Amino acid sequence: MHLHKYEKIWMTFGIGSLVLFLAVLGVSAFAFGAQPPSHMHSVDSQNLEESVFSAPGVEQIDETTYRARLVAMAFGYDPGTIEVPVGSTVIFEITSSDVVHSFAIPGTNVNLMVTPGHVNMTEHTFTEPGEYLVLCNEYCGTGHQHMQMKIEVTP
Amino acid sequence: MQHSDVETKEATPLKETKEHSLKGTLYFVMFIGSFIFISWFVIYFLFLSRI
């Protein structure tokens, strides 16, 4: 097969870029444990009162690690405010009691979908004190734009 | 004996196809390629900076 000299150049560039992108993702995933926010855990969304989500809130796991179990619903989160000290790592476990929502903290990598029946999980370390806004970025109904909560990171 | 007067035809060489100039295509492909390449790394480093 005859290939033009220039075709060889751009095919090498294209295939090389693809291999490089996949290698970077592969090393991040398998050597450094990077993963998309997800969790295999499921829950009965009609009966959250009898699940681990019966009393949503923050609990301390060890000195600097907290677990925040949150329920998203139209149009807010339960609880509406959580408080953690600066420097702590928060493991978010979130589910929805009605429709699909999302949980996004602008300016961070926390951005996940919240699906009824599933518990979605991600973690984030808060290194700066302040008030963090949480928004729903998945259109969930007429009050979608009011759906928010706050994370207070105390010094 | 019949004498063959059919002249053996010499195989005519295939017409050499003239190579098109792909210079413009190369520039455009490399332009789009560099855009994708650079944006990929900008987004990846943004992700890393927010960890």
N, CA and C atoms of all chains as a GROMACS GRO file, in nm:
protein
  618
    1MET      N    1   0.085  -0.119   0.000
    1MET     CA    2   0.000   0.000   0.000
    1MET      C    3   0.088   0.124   0.000
    2HIS      N    4   0.053   0.210  -0.088
    2HIS     CA    5   0.133   0.332  -0.097
    2HIS      C    6   0.074   0.442  -0.010
    3LEU      N    7   0.153   0.495   0.075
    3LEU     CA    8   0.106   0.607   0.158
    3LEU      C    9   0.190   0.728   0.127
    4HIS      N   10   0.122   0.837   0.116
    4HIS     CA   11   0.191   0.963   0.094
    4HIS      C   12   0.274   0.995   0.219
    5LYS      N   13   0.384   1.064   0.198
    5LYS     CA   14   0.472   1.098   0.310
    5LYS      C   15   0.398   1.172   0.421
    6TYR      N   16   0.312   1.265   0.380
    6TYR     CA   17   0.238   1.345   0.480
    6TYR      C   18   0.137   1.259   0.556
    7GLU      N   19   0.077   1.163   0.482
    7GLU     CA   20  -0.018   1.075   0.550
    7GLU      C   21   0.051   0.997   0.662
    8LYS      N   22   0.175   0.956   0.635
    8LYS     CA   23   0.250   0.884   0.738
    8LYS      C   24   0.270   0.974   0.860
    9ILE      N   25   0.298   1.102   0.833
    9ILE     CA   26   0.322   1.195   0.944
    9ILE      C   27   0.198   1.206   1.032
   10TRP      N   28   0.080   1.233   0.969
   10TRP     CA   29  -0.036   1.257   1.056
   10TRP      C   30  -0.092   1.129   1.116
   11MET      N   31  -0.070   1.016   1.050
   11MET     CA   32  -0.114   0.890   1.112
   11MET      C   33  -0.028   0.858   1.233
   12THR      N   34   0.102   0.882   1.220
   12THR     CA   35   0.191   0.859   1.336
   12THR      C   36   0.151   0.951   1.451
   13PHE      N   37   0.123   1.077   1.419
   13PHE     CA   38   0.084   1.173   1.522
   13PHE      C   39  -0.046   1.130   1.590
   14GLY      N   40  -0.144   1.089   1.508
   14GLY     CA   41  -0.275   1.049   1.562
   14GLY      C   42  -0.266   0.926   1.650
   15ILE      N   43  -0.202   0.822   1.597
   15ILE     CA   44  -0.192   0.698   1.674
   15ILE      C   45  -0.106   0.719   1.798
   16GLY      N   46   0.000   0.798   1.782
   16GLY     CA   47   0.088   0.828   1.896
   16GLY      C   48   0.013   0.900   2.006
   17SER      N   49  -0.070   1.000   1.970
   17SER     CA   50  -0.147   1.074   2.070
   17SER      C   51  -0.242   0.981   2.143
   18LEU      N   52  -0.310   0.895   2.066
   18LEU     CA   53  -0.406   0.803   2.127
   18LEU      C   54  -0.337   0.712   2.228
   19VAL      N   55  -0.221   0.658   2.189
   19VAL     CA   56  -0.148   0.569   2.280
   19VAL      C   57  -0.105   0.647   2.404
   20LEU      N   58  -0.060   0.772   2.386
   20LEU     CA   59  -0.016   0.853   2.501
   20LEU      C   60  -0.133   0.882   2.595
   21PHE      N   61  -0.249   0.921   2.539
   21PHE     CA   62  -0.367   0.951   2.622
   21PHE      C   63  -0.406   0.829   2.704
   22LEU      N   64  -0.413   0.713   2.636
   22LEU     CA   65  -0.456   0.591   2.706
   22LEU      C   66  -0.353   0.550   2.811
   23ALA      N   67  -0.222   0.573   2.782
   23ALA     CA   68  -0.119   0.538   2.878
   23ALA      C   69  -0.131   0.625   3.003
   24VAL      N   70  -0.154   0.755   2.984
   24VAL     CA   71  -0.168   0.846   3.099
   24VAL      C   72  -0.288   0.803   3.184
   25LEU      N   73  -0.402   0.774   3.118
   25LEU     CA   74  -0.520   0.731   3.193
   25LEU      C   75  -0.497   0.597   3.262
   26GLY      N   76  -0.428   0.507   3.193
   26GLY     CA   77  -0.400   0.375   3.249
   26GLY      C   78  -0.314   0.385   3.374
   27VAL      N   79  -0.208   0.466   3.366
   27VAL     CA   80  -0.119   0.482   3.482
   27VAL      C   81  -0.195   0.549   3.597
   28SER      N   82  -0.276   0.653   3.567
   28SER     CA   83  -0.354   0.720   3.673
   28SER      C   84  -0.449   0.621   3.740
   29ALA      N   85  -0.511   0.537   3.659
   29ALA     CA   86  -0.612   0.446   3.715
   29ALA      C   87  -0.549   0.330   3.790
   30PHE      N   88  -0.450   0.265   3.729
   30PHE     CA   89  -0.401   0.141   3.789
   30PHE      C   90  -0.286   0.163   3.887
   31ALA      N   91  -0.204   0.269   3.866
   31ALA     CA   92  -0.092   0.291   3.958
   31ALA      C   93  -0.129   0.388   4.068
   32PHE      N   94  -0.216   0.487   4.038
   32PHE     CA   95  -0.248   0.588   4.138
   32PHE      C   96  -0.392   0.579   4.188
   33GLY      N   97  -0.467   0.482   4.140
   33GLY     CA   98  -0.602   0.458   4.192
   33GLY      C   99  -0.705   0.563   4.158
   34ALA      N  100  -0.682   0.643   4.054
   34ALA     CA  101  -0.784   0.741   4.014
   34ALA      C  102  -0.903   0.666   3.957
   35GLN      N  103  -1.022   0.710   3.996
   35GLN     CA  104  -1.140   0.642   3.942
   35GLN      C  105  -1.256   0.740   3.935
   36PRO      N  106  -1.349   0.717   3.846
   36PRO     CA  107  -1.464   0.806   3.840
   36PRO      C  108  -1.551   0.785   3.963
   37PRO      N  109  -1.627   0.889   4.006
   37PRO     CA  110  -1.711   0.871   4.124
   37PRO      C  111  -1.817   0.764   4.097
   38SER      N  112  -1.807   0.655   4.171
   38SER     CA  113  -1.908   0.552   4.152
   38SER      C  114  -1.900   0.454   4.267
   39HIS      N  115  -2.003   0.379   4.280
   39HIS     CA  116  -2.013   0.288   4.391
   39HIS      C  117  -2.109   0.177   4.348
   40MET      N  118  -2.077   0.055   4.384
   40MET     CA  119  -2.163  -0.056   4.344
   40MET      C  120  -2.283  -0.071   4.437
   41HIS      N  121  -2.281   0.006   4.545
   41HIS     CA  122  -2.384  -0.010   4.647
   41HIS      C  123  -2.520   0.039   4.596
   42SER      N  124  -2.626  -0.033   4.628
   42SER     CA  125  -2.759   0.013   4.590
   42SER      C  126  -2.848   0.016   4.713
   43VAL      N  127  -2.962   0.084   4.700
   43VAL     CA  128  -3.048   0.107   4.815
   43VAL      C  129  -3.191   0.116   4.763
   44ASP      N  130  -3.289   0.084   4.851
   44ASP     CA  131  -3.429   0.095   4.809
   44ASP      C  132  -3.473   0.240   4.825
   45SER      N  133  -3.492   0.310   4.714
   45SER     CA  134  -3.521   0.453   4.721
   45SER      C  135  -3.659   0.482   4.780
   46GLN      N  136  -3.748   0.381   4.781
   46GLN     CA  137  -3.883   0.400   4.838
   46GLN      C  138  -3.881   0.386   4.990
   47ASN      N  139  -3.771   0.336   5.040
   47ASN     CA  140  -3.769   0.301   5.181
   47ASN      C  141  -3.636   0.343   5.246
   48LEU      N  142  -3.600   0.468   5.226
   48LEU     CA  143  -3.470   0.514   5.276
   48LEU      C  144  -3.465   0.519   5.429
   49GLU      N  145  -3.584   0.528   5.492
   49GLU     CA  146  -3.589   0.538   5.639
   49GLU      C  147  -3.533   0.412   5.705
   50GLU      N  148  -3.542   0.302   5.633
   50GLU     CA  149  -3.494   0.177   5.692
   50GLU      C  150  -3.356   0.138   5.638
   51SER      N  151  -3.288   0.235   5.577
   51SER     CA  152  -3.154   0.206   5.525
   51SER      C  153  -3.052   0.285   5.604
   52VAL      N  154  -2.928   0.284   5.557
   52VAL     CA  155  -2.824   0.364   5.624
   52VAL      C  156  -2.851   0.513   5.610
   53PHE      N  157  -2.948   0.548   5.525
   53PHE     CA  158  -2.980   0.689   5.505
   53PHE      C  159  -3.094   0.736   5.596
   54SER      N  160  -3.125   0.658   5.702
   54SER     CA  161  -3.235   0.697   5.791
   54SER      C  162  -3.202   0.826   5.865
   55ALA      N  163  -3.074   0.848   5.894
   55ALA     CA  164  -3.035   0.972   5.961
   55ALA      C  165  -2.918   1.032   5.885
   56PRO      N  166  -2.946   1.104   5.774
   56PRO     CA  167  -2.836   1.158   5.695
   56PRO      C  168  -2.755   1.260   5.774
   57GLY      N  169  -2.627   1.265   5.746
   57GLY     CA  170  -2.541   1.360   5.818
   57GLY      C  171  -2.396   1.318   5.809
   58VAL      N  172  -2.315   1.382   5.892
   58VAL     CA  173  -2.171   1.358   5.889
   58VAL      C  174  -2.131   1.274   6.009
   59GLU      N  175  -2.047   1.176   5.987
   59GLU     CA  176  -1.991   1.102   6.100
   59GLU      C  177  -1.840   1.092   6.082
   60GLN      N  178  -1.770   1.092   6.194
   60GLN     CA  179  -1.625   1.089   6.188
   60GLN      C  180  -1.578   0.944   6.184
   61ILE      N  181  -1.491   0.914   6.090
   61ILE     CA  182  -1.441   0.776   6.078
   61ILE      C  183  -1.308   0.763   6.152
   62ASP      N  184  -1.215   0.854   6.122
   62ASP     CA  185  -1.094   0.862   6.203
   62ASP      C  186  -1.055   1.009   6.217
   63GLU      N  187  -0.933   1.036   6.261
   63GLU     CA  188  -0.896   1.172   6.297
   63GLU      C  189  -0.928   1.277   6.190
   64THR      N  190  -0.897   1.244   6.065
   64THR     CA  191  -0.918   1.346   5.961
   64THR      C  192  -1.016   1.301   5.853
   65THR      N  193  -1.081   1.188   5.876
   65THR     CA  194  -1.172   1.139   5.773
   65THR      C  195  -1.316   1.140   5.822
   66TYR      N  196  -1.403   1.190   5.738
   66TYR     CA  197  -1.545   1.196   5.772
   66TYR      C  198  -1.624   1.129   5.662
   67ARG      N  199  -1.739   1.073   5.701
   67ARG     CA  200  -1.830   1.021   5.600
   67ARG      C  201  -1.956   1.106   5.602
   68ALA      N  202  -1.994   1.159   5.486
   68ALA     CA  203  -2.116   1.238   5.478
   68ALA      C  204  -2.219   1.159   5.399
   69ARG      N  205  -2.323   1.114   5.468
   69ARG     CA  206  -2.433   1.046   5.398
   69ARG      C  207  -2.540   1.149   5.371
   70LEU      N  208  -2.572   1.170   5.246
   70LEU     CA  209  -2.665   1.276   5.209
   70LEU      C  210  -2.775   1.221   5.120
   71VAL      N  211  -2.893   1.282   5.132
   71VAL     CA  212  -3.004   1.244   5.045
   71VAL      C  213  -3.041   1.366   4.962
   72ALA      N  214  -3.044   1.348   4.832
   72ALA     CA  215  -3.086   1.456   4.743
   72ALA      C  216  -3.234   1.435   4.711
   73MET      N  217  -3.308   1.544   4.712
   73MET     CA  218  -3.448   1.534   4.676
   73MET      C  219  -3.489   1.665   4.609
   74ALA      N  220  -3.607   1.666   4.546
   74ALA     CA  221  -3.655   1.790   4.485
   74ALA      C  222  -3.701   1.882   4.599
   75PHE      N  223  -3.648   1.997   4.625
   75PHE     CA  224  -3.534   2.057   4.555
   75PHE      C  225  -3.434   2.098   4.662
   76GLY      N  226  -3.360   2.004   4.713
   76GLY     CA  227  -3.263   2.033   4.817
   76GLY      C  228  -3.188   1.907   4.857
   77TYR      N  229  -3.109   1.923   4.961
   77TYR     CA  230  -3.032   1.809   5.012
   77TYR      C  231  -3.061   1.796   5.161
   78ASP      N  232  -3.052   1.676   5.211
   78ASP     CA  233  -3.069   1.654   5.353
   78ASP      C  234  -2.940   1.594   5.407
   79PRO      N  235  -2.870   1.660   5.502
   79PRO     CA  236  -2.898   1.791   5.559
   79PRO      C  237  -2.859   1.906   5.466
   80GLY      N  238  -2.911   2.026   5.495
   80GLY     CA  239  -2.886   2.141   5.408
   80GLY      C  240  -2.751   2.206   5.431
   81THR      N  241  -2.689   2.175   5.545
   81THR     CA  242  -2.556   2.230   5.576
   81THR      C  243  -2.477   2.124   5.652
   82ILE      N  244  -2.353   2.106   5.616
   82ILE     CA  245  -2.267   2.019   5.696
   82ILE      C  246  -2.141   2.097   5.732
   83GLU      N  247  -2.076   2.052   5.837
   83GLU     CA  248  -1.959   2.125   5.885
   83GLU      C  249  -1.846   2.027   5.911
   84VAL      N  250  -1.728   2.058   5.856
   84VAL     CA  251  -1.610   1.974   5.881
   84VAL      C  252  -1.490   2.065   5.904
   85PRO      N  253  -1.392   2.022   5.982
   85PRO     CA  254  -1.274   2.105   6.002
   85PRO      C  255  -1.183   2.103   5.878
   86VAL      N  256  -1.105   2.210   5.864
   86VAL     CA  257  -1.016   2.220   5.748
   86VAL      C  258  -0.913   2.107   5.751
   87GLY      N  259  -0.876   2.060   5.634
   87GLY     CA  260  -0.778   1.952   5.624
   87GLY      C  261  -0.840   1.814   5.627
   88SER      N  262  -0.972   1.807   5.645
   88SER     CA  263  -1.032   1.674   5.655
   88SER      C  264  -1.075   1.622   5.517
   89THR      N  265  -1.071   1.491   5.509
   89THR     CA  266  -1.115   1.424   5.388
   89THR      C  267  -1.258   1.378   5.410
   90VAL      N  268  -1.344   1.416   5.321
   90VAL     CA  269  -1.485   1.378   5.337
   90VAL      C  270  -1.521   1.278   5.228
   91ILE      N  271  -1.574   1.164   5.274
   91ILE     CA  272  -1.623   1.064   5.180
   91ILE      C  273  -1.773   1.089   5.165
   92PHE      N  274  -1.814   1.130   5.048
   92PHE     CA  275  -1.955   1.158   5.026
   92PHE      C  276  -2.024   1.032   4.976
   93GLU      N  277  -2.134   0.997   5.041
   93GLU     CA  278  -2.219   0.888   4.991
   93GLU      C  279  -2.356   0.948   4.973
   94ILE      N  280  -2.402   0.950   4.851
   94ILE     CA  281  -2.524   1.024   4.822
   94ILE      C  282  -2.622   0.938   4.744
   95THR      N  283  -2.748   0.952   4.778
   95THR     CA  284  -2.852   0.887   4.700
   95THR      C  285  -2.968   0.984   4.684
   96SER      N  286  -3.062   0.947   4.600
   96SER     CA  287  -3.176   1.034   4.573
   96SER      C  288  -3.303   0.964   4.620
   97SER      N  289  -3.399   1.043   4.669
   97SER     CA  290  -3.524   0.981   4.711
   97SER      C  291  -3.631   0.995   4.603
   98ASP      N  292  -3.603   1.068   4.498
   98ASP     CA  293  -3.703   1.079   4.391
   98ASP      C  294  -3.644   1.065   4.250
   99VAL      N  295  -3.598   1.175   4.194
   99VAL     CA  296  -3.552   1.168   4.054
   99VAL      C  297  -3.400   1.182   4.047
  100VAL      N  298  -3.348   1.188   3.927
  100VAL     CA  299  -3.203   1.202   3.910
  100VAL      C  300  -3.161   1.345   3.942
  101HIS      N  301  -3.065   1.358   4.031
  101HIS     CA  302  -3.008   1.489   4.065
  101HIS      C  303  -2.858   1.481   4.040
  102SER      N  304  -2.788   1.586   4.083
  102SER     CA  305  -2.643   1.574   4.082
  102SER      C  306  -2.589   1.647   4.203
  103PHE      N  307  -2.460   1.631   4.226
  103PHE     CA  308  -2.395   1.688   4.342
  103PHE      C  309  -2.262   1.743   4.293
  104ALA      N  310  -2.253   1.874   4.284
  104ALA     CA  311  -2.132   1.935   4.229
  104ALA      C  312  -2.084   2.047   4.319
  105ILE      N  313  -1.955   2.044   4.352
  105ILE     CA  314  -1.895   2.154   4.427
  105ILE      C  315  -1.807   2.230   4.328
  106PRO      N  316  -1.850   2.350   4.286
  106PRO     CA  317  -1.773   2.423   4.184
  106PRO      C  318  -1.629   2.447   4.229
  107GLY      N  319  -1.535   2.434   4.135
  107GLY     CA  320  -1.394   2.457   4.165
  107GLY      C  321  -1.322   2.335   4.220
  108THR      N  322  -1.393   2.224   4.232
  108THR     CA  323  -1.330   2.099   4.277
  108THR      C  324  -1.362   1.989   4.175
  109ASN      N  325  -1.307   1.871   4.200
  109ASN     CA  326  -1.338   1.759   4.111
  109ASN      C  327  -1.466   1.687   4.151
  110VAL      N  328  -1.533   1.736   4.256
  110VAL     CA  329  -1.655   1.668   4.300
  110VAL      C  330  -1.769   1.707   4.208
  111ASN      N  331  -1.816   1.611   4.134
  111ASN     CA  332  -1.924   1.635   4.039
  111ASN      C  333  -1.980   1.500   4.001
  112LEU      N  334  -2.091   1.462   4.062
  112LEU     CA  335  -2.142   1.328   4.033
  112LEU      C  336  -2.293   1.328   4.016
  113MET      N  337  -2.342   1.227   3.953
  113MET     CA  338  -2.485   1.210   3.936
  113MET      C  339  -2.540   1.138   4.056
  114VAL      N  340  -2.660   1.174   4.095
  114VAL     CA  341  -2.726   1.108   4.207
  114VAL      C  342  -2.852   1.042   4.153
  115THR      N  343  -2.852   0.911   4.156
  115THR     CA  344  -2.958   0.835   4.092
  115THR      C  345  -3.039   0.761   4.198
  116PRO      N  346  -3.172   0.766   4.194
  116PRO     CA  347  -3.250   0.692   4.292
  116PRO      C  348  -3.220   0.542   4.283
  117GLY      N  349  -3.203   0.480   4.398
  117GLY     CA  350  -3.174   0.336   4.399
  117GLY      C  351  -3.026   0.304   4.403
  118HIS      N  352  -2.943   0.405   4.377
  118HIS     CA  353  -2.798   0.383   4.379
  118HIS      C  354  -2.732   0.479   4.477
  119VAL      N  355  -2.622   0.434   4.534
  119VAL     CA  356  -2.546   0.521   4.622
  119VAL      C  357  -2.420   0.559   4.547
  120ASN      N  358  -2.407   0.687   4.518
  120ASN     CA  359  -2.288   0.731   4.446
  120ASN      C  360  -2.188   0.785   4.548
  121MET      N  361  -2.061   0.762   4.521
  121MET     CA  362  -1.960   0.792   4.620
  121MET      C  363  -1.841   0.863   4.559
  122THR      N  364  -1.789   0.962   4.629
  122THR     CA  365  -1.664   1.024   4.591
  122THR      C  366  -1.602   1.083   4.716
  123GLU      N  367  -1.477   1.123   4.708
  123GLU     CA  368  -1.417   1.185   4.826
  123GLU      C  369  -1.339   1.309   4.788
  124HIS      N  370  -1.327   1.400   4.885
  124HIS     CA  371  -1.256   1.524   4.859
  124HIS      C  372  -1.190   1.571   4.989
  125THR      N  373  -1.069   1.624   4.976
  125THR     CA  374  -1.000   1.679   5.093
  125THR      C  375  -1.010   1.831   5.088
  126PHE      N  376  -1.066   1.888   5.193
  126PHE     CA  377  -1.084   2.034   5.198
  126PHE      C  378  -0.962   2.098   5.264
  127THR      N  379  -0.877   2.162   5.183
  127THR     CA  380  -0.754   2.220   5.236
  127THR      C  381  -0.769   2.368   5.269
  128GLU      N  382  -0.877   2.430   5.222
  128GLU     CA  383  -0.899   2.573   5.247
  128GLU      C  384  -1.026   2.589   5.328
  129PRO      N  385  -1.021   2.670   5.437
  129PRO     CA  386  -1.145   2.694   5.511
  129PRO      C  387  -1.239   2.783   5.431
  130GLY      N  388  -1.365   2.778   5.465
  130GLY     CA  389  -1.461   2.863   5.395
  130GLY      C  390  -1.593   2.792   5.376
  131GLU      N  391  -1.680   2.859   5.304
  131GLU     CA  392  -1.812   2.802   5.279
  131GLU      C  393  -1.818   2.754   5.135
  132TYR      N  394  -1.844   2.628   5.117
  132TYR     CA  395  -1.849   2.570   4.983
  132TYR      C  396  -1.994   2.550   4.943
  133LEU      N  397  -2.024   2.592   4.824
  133LEU     CA  398  -2.159   2.578   4.773
  133LEU      C  399  -2.169   2.444   4.698
  134VAL      N  400  -2.281   2.377   4.717
  134VAL     CA  401  -2.306   2.254   4.642
  134VAL      C  402  -2.427   2.279   4.553
  135LEU      N  403  -2.416   2.242   4.429
  135LEU     CA  404  -2.524   2.267   4.335
  135LEU      C  405  -2.570   2.139   4.267
  136CYS      N  406  -2.694   2.140   4.223
  136CYS     CA  407  -2.745   2.032   4.140
  136CYS      C  408  -2.730   2.079   3.996
  137ASN      N  409  -2.658   2.004   3.915
  137ASN     CA  410  -2.643   2.046   3.775
  137ASN      C  411  -2.715   1.953   3.678
  138GLU      N  412  -2.810   1.878   3.732
  138GLU     CA  413  -2.889   1.788   3.648
  138GLU      C  414  -3.033   1.838   3.659
  139TYR      N  415  -3.092   1.884   3.550
  139TYR     CA  416  -3.225   1.943   3.559
  139TYR      C  417  -3.323   1.844   3.621
  140CYS      N  418  -3.386   1.885   3.734
  140CYS     CA  419  -3.467   1.789   3.808
  140CYS      C  420  -3.610   1.836   3.828
  141GLY      N  421  -3.647   1.950   3.775
  141GLY     CA  422  -3.784   1.997   3.790
  141GLY      C  423  -3.790   2.148   3.799
  142THR      N  424  -3.909   2.199   3.833
  142THR     CA  425  -3.930   2.344   3.827
  142THR      C  426  -3.847   2.421   3.929
  143GLY      N  427  -3.806   2.356   4.038
  143GLY     CA  428  -3.728   2.429   4.139
  143GLY      C  429  -3.580   2.399   4.131
  144HIS      N  430  -3.538   2.342   4.020
  144HIS     CA  431  -3.399   2.298   4.004
  144HIS      C  432  -3.297   2.406   4.039
  145GLN      N  433  -3.326   2.530   3.996
  145GLN     CA  434  -3.226   2.636   4.017
  145GLN      C  435  -3.210   2.675   4.163
  146HIS      N  436  -3.303   2.632   4.249
  146HIS     CA  437  -3.292   2.664   4.393
  146HIS      C  438  -3.224   2.552   4.471
  147MET      N  439  -3.195   2.442   4.404
  147MET     CA  440  -3.143   2.325   4.475
  147MET      C  441  -2.995   2.345   4.509
  148GLN      N  442  -2.966   2.354   4.636
  148GLN     CA  443  -2.827   2.374   4.678
  148GLN      C  444  -2.810   2.336   4.825
  149MET      N  445  -2.688   2.319   4.867
  149MET     CA  446  -2.658   2.304   5.008
  149MET      C  447  -2.521   2.366   5.034
  150LYS      N  448  -2.481   2.369   5.160
  150LYS     CA  449  -2.354   2.433   5.194
  150LYS      C  450  -2.267   2.340   5.275
  151ILE      N  451  -2.137   2.349   5.250
  151ILE     CA  452  -2.040   2.276   5.332
  151ILE      C  453  -1.954   2.382   5.400
  152GLU      N  454  -1.959   2.385   5.531
  152GLU     CA  455  -1.878   2.482   5.603
  152GLU      C  456  -1.750   2.414   5.650
  153VAL      N  457  -1.639   2.466   5.601
  153VAL     CA  458  -1.508   2.412   5.639
  153VAL      C  459  -1.448   2.509   5.739
  154THR      N  460  -1.445   2.465   5.863
  154THR     CA  461  -1.403   2.555   5.971
  154THR      C  462  -1.252   2.546   5.994
  155PRO      N  463  -1.189   2.660   6.027
  155PRO     CA  464  -1.044   2.660   6.048
  155PRO      C  465  -1.003   2.585   6.175
  156MET      N  466   0.161  -2.391  -4.338
  156MET     CA  467   0.173  -2.334  -4.206
  156MET      C  468   0.135  -2.188  -4.207
  157GLN      N  469   0.051  -2.158  -4.114
  157GLN     CA  470   0.005  -2.019  -4.111
  157GLN      C  471   0.102  -1.933  -4.033
  158HIS      N  472   0.135  -1.829  -4.096
  158HIS     CA  473   0.229  -1.740  -4.030
  158HIS      C  474   0.152  -1.637  -3.950
  159SER      N  475   0.186  -1.632  -3.828
  159SER     CA  476   0.115  -1.534  -3.745
  159SER      C  477   0.171  -1.396  -3.771
  160ASP      N  478   0.078  -1.313  -3.820
  160ASP     CA  479   0.126  -1.176  -3.842
  160ASP      C  480   0.074  -1.078  -3.734
  161VAL      N  481   0.021  -1.142  -3.632
  161VAL     CA  482  -0.024  -1.053  -3.522
  161VAL      C  483   0.100  -1.004  -3.449
  162GLU      N  484   0.109  -0.880  -3.443
  162GLU     CA  485   0.225  -0.825  -3.373
  162GLU      C  486   0.205  -0.834  -3.223
  163THR      N  487   0.308  -0.883  -3.164
  163THR     CA  488   0.296  -0.889  -3.019
  163THR      C  489   0.307  -0.748  -2.964
  164LYS      N  490   0.203  -0.717  -2.895
  164LYS     CA  491   0.199  -0.580  -2.840
  164LYS      C  492   0.282  -0.572  -2.713
  165GLU      N  493   0.355  -0.472  -2.707
  165GLU     CA  494   0.431  -0.452  -2.584
  165GLU      C  495   0.338  -0.399  -2.474
  166ALA      N  496   0.361  -0.451  -2.360
  166ALA     CA  497   0.277  -0.405  -2.250
  166ALA      C  498   0.298  -0.257  -2.230
  167THR      N  499   0.186  -0.185  -2.235
  167THR     CA  500   0.200  -0.041  -2.215
  167THR      C  501   0.217  -0.012  -2.066
  168PRO      N  502   0.315   0.065  -2.032
  168PRO     CA  503   0.334   0.098  -1.890
  168PRO      C  504   0.215   0.177  -1.837
  169LEU      N  505   0.180   0.144  -1.711
  169LEU     CA  506   0.069   0.216  -1.649
  169LEU      C  507   0.104   0.363  -1.637
  170LYS      N  508   0.004   0.441  -1.663
  170LYS     CA  509   0.028   0.585  -1.652
  170LYS      C  510   0.059   0.619  -1.507
  171GLU      N  511   0.165   0.686  -1.489
  171GLU     CA  512   0.197   0.723  -1.351
  171GLU      C  513   0.100   0.830  -1.304
  172THR      N  514   0.035   0.795  -1.191
  172THR     CA  515  -0.059   0.895  -1.142
  172THR      C  516   0.021   1.003  -1.070
  173LYS      N  517  -0.017   1.120  -1.100
  173LYS     CA  518   0.056   1.232  -1.041
  173LYS      C  519   0.014   1.248  -0.895
  174GLU      N  520   0.110   1.254  -0.805
  174GLU     CA  521   0.075   1.270  -0.664
  174GLU      C  522   0.020   1.409  -0.639
  175HIS      N  523  -0.091   1.409  -0.564
  175HIS     CA  524  -0.148   1.539  -0.531
  175HIS      C  525  -0.066   1.602  -0.420
  176SER      N  526  -0.069   1.730  -0.416
  176SER     CA  527  -0.002   1.796  -0.305
  176SER      C  528  -0.094   1.793  -0.183
  177LEU      N  529  -0.043   1.739  -0.073
  177LEU     CA  530  -0.124   1.728   0.048
  177LEU      C  531  -0.079   1.827   0.154
  178LYS      N  532  -0.010   1.929   0.110
  178LYS     CA  533   0.045   2.023   0.206
  178LYS      C  534  -0.063   2.093   0.288
  179GLY      N  535  -0.167   2.141   0.219
  179GLY     CA  536  -0.277   2.208   0.288
  179GLY      C  537  -0.344   2.116   0.386
  180THR      N  538  -0.366   1.990   0.342
  180THR     CA  539  -0.429   1.890   0.431
  180THR      C  540  -0.342   1.866   0.553
  181LEU      N  541  -0.211   1.856   0.530
  181LEU     CA  542  -0.119   1.833   0.643
  181LEU      C  543  -0.129   1.947   0.745
  182TYR      N  544  -0.127   2.070   0.696
  182TYR     CA  545  -0.135   2.183   0.789
  182TYR      C  546  -0.263   2.178   0.868
  183PHE      N  547  -0.374   2.151   0.799
  183PHE     CA  548  -0.503   2.153   0.868
  183PHE      C  549  -0.516   2.038   0.968
  184VAL      N  550  -0.470   1.919   0.926
  184VAL     CA  551  -0.476   1.803   1.016
  184VAL      C  552  -0.390   1.829   1.140
  185MET      N  553  -0.271   1.885   1.120
  185MET     CA  554  -0.183   1.909   1.234
  185MET      C  555  -0.237   2.021   1.322
  186PHE      N  556  -0.309   2.116   1.262
  186PHE     CA  557  -0.370   2.224   1.339
  186PHE      C  558  -0.477   2.167   1.432
  187ILE      N  559  -0.568   2.087   1.376
  187ILE     CA  560  -0.676   2.025   1.456
  187ILE      C  561  -0.613   1.931   1.559
  188GLY      N  562  -0.511   1.853   1.514
  188GLY     CA  563  -0.446   1.757   1.604
  188GLY      C  564  -0.382   1.826   1.723
  189SER      N  565  -0.311   1.937   1.698
  189SER     CA  566  -0.246   2.007   1.809
  189SER      C  567  -0.350   2.066   1.903
  190PHE      N  568  -0.461   2.113   1.847
  190PHE     CA  569  -0.568   2.168   1.931
  190PHE      C  570  -0.620   2.060   2.027
  191ILE      N  571  -0.647   1.941   1.973
  191ILE     CA  572  -0.697   1.830   2.056
  191ILE      C  573  -0.592   1.792   2.161
  192PHE      N  574  -0.467   1.782   2.116
  192PHE     CA  575  -0.357   1.740   2.203
  192PHE      C  576  -0.339   1.838   2.319
  193ILE      N  577  -0.334   1.967   2.287
  193ILE     CA  578  -0.313   2.068   2.391
  193ILE      C  579  -0.434   2.073   2.485
  194SER      N  580  -0.556   2.073   2.430
  194SER     CA  581  -0.674   2.081   2.518
  194SER      C  582  -0.681   1.961   2.611
  195TRP      N  583  -0.642   1.843   2.561
  195TRP     CA  584  -0.646   1.722   2.644
  195TRP      C  585  -0.560   1.742   2.768
  196PHE      N  586  -0.437   1.792   2.748
  196PHE     CA  587  -0.346   1.809   2.862
  196PHE      C  588  -0.389   1.924   2.952
  197VAL      N  589  -0.444   2.032   2.894
  197VAL     CA  590  -0.493   2.143   2.978
  197VAL      C  591  -0.601   2.090   3.073
  198ILE      N  592  -0.695   2.011   3.020
  198ILE     CA  593  -0.804   1.958   3.102
  198ILE      C  594  -0.750   1.858   3.205
  199TYR      N  595  -0.655   1.776   3.162
  199TYR     CA  596  -0.599   1.677   3.255
  199TYR      C  597  -0.527   1.747   3.371
  200PHE      N  598  -0.451   1.854   3.343
  200PHE     CA  599  -0.379   1.923   3.450
  200PHE      C  600  -0.475   2.004   3.538
  201LEU      N  601  -0.586   2.050   3.480
  201LEU     CA  602  -0.689   2.116   3.561
  201LEU      C  603  -0.746   2.016   3.662
  202PHE      N  604  -0.773   1.894   3.613
  202PHE     CA  605  -0.823   1.788   3.701
  202PHE      C  606  -0.722   1.759   3.812
  203LEU      N  607  -0.592   1.746   3.776
  203LEU     CA  608  -0.490   1.716   3.877
  203LEU      C  609  -0.477   1.829   3.979
  204SER      N  610  -0.490   1.954   3.932
  204SER     CA  611  -0.472   2.067   4.024
  204SER      C  612  -0.585   2.075   4.125
  205ARG      N  613  -0.699   2.011   4.095
  205ARG     CA  614  -0.813   2.020   4.186
  205ARG      C  615  -0.823   1.900   4.280
  206ILE      N  616  -0.731   1.806   4.268
  206ILE     CA  617  -0.738   1.688   4.356
  206ILE      C  618  -0.706   1.730   4.499
   0.00000   0.00000   0.00000
